[in-house]
Amino acid sequence: MKHSISELRKRNRELRAGLDTATLEQAAKKIVARIGSLPEYAQAGRIAAYFAVNGEISLELVIEQALLQGKQIFLPNLDTQSLRFSPYFQQQKMRINRYKLPEPDVPDESMLGPEAIDLVLVPLVAFDTQCNRIGMGGGFYDRSFAFRKNPDQLRPVLIGVAHELQKVDQLEPEPWDVQLDMVVTDQAVYR
């Protein structure tokens, strides 16, 4: 049975939201190990991450590890139609955006454009083994990284982060969808 995108979003968000605390903590530990072992992570100096909400796998351990290794961490700030990335550090002052998500409270001039990041950890609702993704529906990541549709543009590396239970058989990408380079789950890495 084929599901519509809105049905997949609803189904997978409910699956994620139903995960208990112990499962989420275990998934976060597995994710930090998997991401930390990637050569793309080792080579990255500027990494964009996000704060998990609604059952997403927490990236707090990844952020802590990266900061300890001297990497720079950036978090997304919503612009009108796309994303810019703000430097993040411990005890960073945060603000809540219009989607009720935390983002760094920094002046505009300290934000970077998407092309200035080396590696981006991308949230998603569903993915397939060809590294297609369905996001929350706002289109911010697809608009922000549209330049990656150019085959000569290899940076930043785009890595989806998900629970294995968010995997679906196949997604039909729309013309505006930007394919991920890989998806890292609590159980596997898909390239």
Secondary structure as the mmCIF struct_conf table of DSSP 4:
data_model
#
loop_
_struct_conf.conf_type_id
_struct_conf.id
_struct_conf.beg_label_comp_id
_struct_conf.beg_label_asym_id
_struct_conf.beg_label_seq_id
_struct_conf.end_label_comp_id
_struct_conf.end_label_asym_id
_struct_conf.end_label_seq_id
HELX_LH_PP_P HELX_LH_PP_P1 LYS A 2 SER A 4
HELX_RH_AL_P HELX_RH_AL_P1 ILE A 5 ALA A 17
TURN_TY1_P TURN_TY1_P1 GLY A 18 GLY A 18
HELX_RH_AL_P HELX_RH_AL_P2 THR A 21 GLY A 36
TURN_TY1_P TURN_TY1_P2 SER A 37 SER A 37
HELX_RH_AL_P HELX_RH_AL_P3 PRO A 39 GLN A 43
BEND BEND1 GLY A 45 GLY A 45
STRN STRN1 ARG A 46 ALA A 48
TURN_TY1_P TURN_TY1_P3 ASN A 54 GLY A 55
HELX_LH_PP_P HELX_LH_PP_P2 GLU A 56 SER A 58
HELX_RH_AL_P HELX_RH_AL_P4 GLU A 60 LEU A 68
TURN_TY1_P TURN_TY1_P4 GLN A 69 GLY A 70
STRN STRN2 GLN A 72 LEU A 78
BEND BEND2 THR A 80 SER A 82
STRN STRN3 LEU A 83 TYR A 88
TURN_TY1_P TURN_TY1_P5 GLN A 90 GLN A 91
STRN STRN4 MET A 94 ILE A 96
TURN_TY1_P TURN_TY1_P6 ARG A 98 TYR A 99
BEND BEND3 LYS A 100 LYS A 100
STRN STRN5 PRO A 102 PRO A 104
HELX_RH_3T_P HELX_RH_3T_P1 ASP A 108 SER A 110
STRN STRN6 LEU A 112 LEU A 112
HELX_RH_3T_P HELX_RH_3T_P2 PRO A 114 ALA A 116
BEND BEND4 ASP A 118 ASP A 118
STRN STRN7 LEU A 119 PRO A 123
BEND BEND5 VAL A 125 VAL A 125
STRN STRN8 ALA A 126 PHE A 127
TURN_TY1_P TURN_TY1_P7 THR A 129 GLN A 130
STRN STRN9 ARG A 133 ILE A 134
BEND BEND6 MET A 136 GLY A 138
HELX_RH_AL_P HELX_RH_AL_P5 PHE A 140 SER A 144
TURN_TY1_P TURN_TY1_P8 PHE A 145 PHE A 145
HELX_RH_3T_P HELX_RH_3T_P3 ALA A 146 LYS A 149
BEND BEND7 ASN A 150 ASN A 150
TURN_TY1_P TURN_TY1_P9 PRO A 151 ASP A 152
BEND BEND8 PRO A 156 PRO A 156
STRN STRN10 VAL A 157 ALA A 162
HELX_RH_3T_P HELX_RH_3T_P4 GLU A 164 GLN A 166
STRN STRN11 LYS A 167 LYS A 167
BEND BEND9 ASP A 169 ASP A 169
TURN_TY1_P TURN_TY1_P10 PRO A 175 TRP A 176
HELX_LH_PP_P HELX_LH_PP_P3 ASP A 177 LEU A 180
BEND BEND10 ASP A 181 ASP A 181
STRN STRN12 MET A 182 THR A 185
BEND BEND11 ASP A 186 GLN A 187
STRN STRN13 VAL A 189 TYR A 190
#
